[in-house]
Amino acid sequence: MYQYRIGPTLVPLEEDPAPEDSVLVLLTSEELARNPVLLGLEQTLIHTPPARDARVCKAEIRRHCLCGTIVTPRHTRDQSPIAFGYLLAPGRVVLCDDTGAALSMVQRLQKEKSWKENSIGRFFYEFLELLIARDPHHLQELEDRLTQLEDQVLAGELEDFNPRMTALRKEIAGWIRYYTQLDDVACELQEDENGYFSENEQRLFRMAEQRVGRLQAEAQALREYGIQVRELFQAEIDIRQNRIMKILTIVTTIFLPLSLVAGWYGMNFVHMPELTWKYGYPAVIVVSVLVVLICLWIMKKKKFW
């Protein structure tokens, strides 16, 4: 468990905080379940959602606090989903994280950020900004993967398209769902029903909401781009099928007159003069070849291929 005093910077605390301090507490679900006794934080910790129960991004307004969970589409190096619970109360911020991602972000804020307002609102705004700071890079990677798929389709390389496109569609859908839920969280923070934040902090949360909205629009554009790539793939499949049907049609058209000739001379009527003609068989061969050549000449002239 880690404790920080929220001032112009984050200052680690080695002892229980004073009641008048603005405090950040960072702990795991196991530590939260043990109900640690912290001076001035006992009632706050009761309402903190554990990280292991996080499934969606949400914000819940309660009588004495604002709490919720955040789940991102990103994963840690061991492929664990980055998810944590949070709680905001007067002078108190609690983060419940089992992956270490929140701790890494807090340590980065401690080194890089400083602010004039010693408030929980300013800290949580900076935390949200850092949370989505690298999201444009992830969205750009998704776009690059879609572009690569598009180039392969145009080059006629259609193998393994469906599994790769399905994985991309699921990933993009996850980002869109994430931004939709995160936008609701930012909206709840901006409305500030409990009156925890100043006007400047509400303005900051409005900026965060607008930025999340722009990221959501980019994710929606990626979904539409994916639909276009899939339509292009289907068009290439249709073109291949049309080419096959065209070849089969040409072959059928060429051999249809030959089938007619074979049908005629396969009836073996008694009074067919060609049956006893010395050159009947060679004549049928010559006629068949001429029929094929005439058919090919007509198709070439009509530009059927």
VENMOZI-V561523 format. One record per pair of residues at least 24 apart in sequence whose C-alpha atoms are under 8 Angstrom apart, sorted by the first residue. I is the first residue (numbers start at 1). J is the second residue. Records with the same first field share a line. If there is no record, write none. Layout:
BEGIN
I->J ; J
END
This chain:
BEGIN
1->25 ; 26 ; 27 ; 28 ; 31
2->26 ; 27
6->118 ; 119 ; 120 ; 123
7->115 ; 117 ; 118 ; 119
8->114 ; 115 ; 116 ; 117 ; 118
9->110 ; 113 ; 114 ; 115
10->109 ; 110
11->110
20->91
21->91
22->90 ; 91 ; 92 ; 93 ; 118 ; 119 ; 120
23->91 ; 92 ; 93
24->92 ; 93 ; 94 ; 95
25->92 ; 93 ; 94 ; 95
26->94 ; 95 ; 96 ; 97 ; 103
27->94 ; 95 ; 96 ; 97 ; 98
28->96 ; 97 ; 98
29->96 ; 97 ; 98
32->96
41->92
44->87 ; 89 ; 92
45->94
47->87
48->85 ; 86 ; 87 ; 94 ; 95 ; 96
49->85 ; 86 ; 87 ; 96
50->84 ; 85 ; 96 ; 97
51->83 ; 84 ; 85 ; 96 ; 97 ; 98
52->83 ; 84 ; 98
54->83 ; 84 ; 85
55->83
56->178 ; 181
57->178 ; 181 ; 182 ; 185
58->181 ; 182 ; 184 ; 185
59->184 ; 185 ; 188
61->193 ; 194
63->194
64->89 ; 194
65->89 ; 90 ; 194
66->194
70->182
71->178
72->178
73->171 ; 174 ; 175 ; 178
76->101
88->120
89->196
90->120 ; 196
91->119 ; 120
92->120
93->120
105->130 ; 131
121->196 ; 197 ; 201
122->201 ; 204
125->201 ; 204 ; 205 ; 208
128->208
129->208
135->215
136->215
139->218 ; 219
142->168 ; 172 ; 222
143->222
146->225 ; 226 ; 229
149->229
150->229 ; 232
153->232 ; 233 ; 236
154->236
156->236
158->233
165->226 ; 230
169->223 ; 226
172->219 ; 222 ; 223
173->223
175->216 ; 219
176->216 ; 219 ; 220
179->212 ; 213 ; 215 ; 216
180->216
182->212
183->209 ; 212 ; 213
253->295
254->291 ; 292 ; 295 ; 296
255->292
257->291
258->288 ; 291
261->288
END
